């Protein structure tokens, strides 16, 4: 059972890194693809759709990263309680 928790922990940490990278990428895209053109008074329906998509994507990435973080905490707690 201890090996299973370690494997789950390693996979969760790797997944956490990929989701964190996606979150960082989404924030950069939001800044340079949506906020910069708005600052230069370039607005349009396509820009609003892109902004809405990126906000939804960022929200779901935060949900995913929170869930993965909780799994990591549960695995660490289970591993530490098994050692005592």
Secondary structure, 3 states (H helix, E strand, C coil): CHHHHHHHHHHHHHHHHHHHHHHHHHHHHHHHHHHHHHHCCCCCHHHHHHHHHHHHHHHHHHHHHHHHHHHHHHHHHHHHHHHC
